[in-house]
């Protein structure tokens, strides 16, 4: 609290926050050296469970940074492909084959970056949504083979 009784806003650069960040960095470094959480805790003057928390917090921070950077890079690439597309739009819509080809490639790239081409998930199930059994599979395959054999036989005799 300050002299006026107000709380100070949390600042990343406060000494206590810098020490905490350094402790997380050191915990990760020790874990990378193969130390157990109990050993890390002893080195840092904390308990084993607290050492585990420090390591997982550091990993979470790195992962959040990677996600953020990945999103920013993806957006940058989307912006660039969009700008390129705008540059060739007139020629492509006028029928210039090379520009049309380039436009298609840019659209494909944009779709990949935006996740529009994600694979569809199909769920196959047996009767009433239950699992498909081996016996059902065999029966289905046998029926299909019988149908194909009859079809083939009919083509030969009626051909």
N, C-alpha and C positions, 0 to 999 in steps of 0.2 A: 504494500500500500504506500502511496505517496503521502506527503505532508497534508494534503487536502482530503485524504481518506478515499481517493479513487484508486481503483486497480490499474496497474500499468498494462497496456496491451501486450499480448504475447508477441515476442519478437524472436525470429529465428537466430538472430545474432547475439542474444543475451548469453552471458558466460555459461549459465547453467545448461542452455540448449546446445551450445558448442561442445561442452563436456559430454553431454549425452550422445551427441552425434559421433564424437571421437570414440566413446565407449562401444557404440554399435559397430563402428568400423573395425576396432580392435577385436571385438568378439568374432566378427566374420573372418578376420585374418587368422585368428587362433583356430577356429573351426576348420578353416581351409588347410591348416597344418595337421589336422587329424585329432585335435584335442577333444575330449568329452566335454559336455556342458558343465560337469562338476569341476573339471580342471580349468575350464575357461572362467568359471565363477571365482575360483580361488585366485587366479591371475588378476581378475578385475575387482576383487573384493565384494562380490555379490554371491547369491545362492545359485545352485545349478539351474533351478527353474527360471530364475531371472536371466541367467546367461542364455537359456533357450529363447526367452522372449526377445532379448537383444538381437540375437541372430535372426530370428524370424522377422522382427521389425526391419532389420537392415535388408533382408531379402525382399520384403514387401515394398520397401522404398525403391529398390532397384527395379523391381518388376513394374511398379507404377510409372517410373521414369521411362522404361522401355516401351510400355503401352502408349504413353504420351508421345514419345518421339516417333513411334511407328505410325500413329494417327496423323501426326504432322507431316511426315514424309509421304504418306499415302495421299493426303490432301494436296500436297505440293505437286505430286505426279498427276493427280486428277486435274488440277488447275492448268498444268503444262499441256496435257493432252487436249484439254478443252480449247486452249488458246491455239494450238496447232490445227484443231478441227475447224475453228472459226476462220483461220487463214486460208484453208483450201475449200471451204464450203461452196463458194460461188462456182469455182471450176468443177467441183465434183457434181453439183446439181446441174451444171451445163452439159454434163455427159463426158467429160474428159476421163477416159478409162483409168489412166494412171492415178488420177486424183481420187476416183471412186475407190480403187483398190486401197489407197492410203487411208481413206476415210473409214473403210471397213476395218482395217487394222487398228486404227485409233479407237473406234467404237468397241472393238473386242478388248482392247487394253483397258479402256474405261470400265467396261463391265467386270473385268477381273478385279480391278482395283476396288470397285464398289461392292464386290461380293455378289454380283448378280448371277454369276455362273456357278454358284455353289451347287454341289451334287444334291439331287433330291433323295430323300430317305423313303424307302419303300418297306412296309412291314407286311410280311407274309404270315398268315395264320391258318390254322385248321378250322374245323367246324366250331361255330359259336365263339370265334376269336381265340380259341385255345391253341396250344402248340401243335405243330405238324409232326405226326409220328412217322417212324420209318415204314410201318405197315401201310400208312396212307400214301406215302411217297411211292412205294413199290406198286401199290394198287393203281395209282394214277399213271405211272410209267407203263405198267402192263396194259392198261386201257388204251393209252395213246399208241403204243406199239401195235396193238390189235387193230385199232382204227386205221393206222397207216398201212398195215399189211392188207386189210380189206380194200382200202382205196387203191392200192397198187395192183391187187389182183383184179379189181374191176376195170382198171385202165388196160390191163393186158388182154382180158377177155372181150372187152367191148371196143378196143382200139381199132 
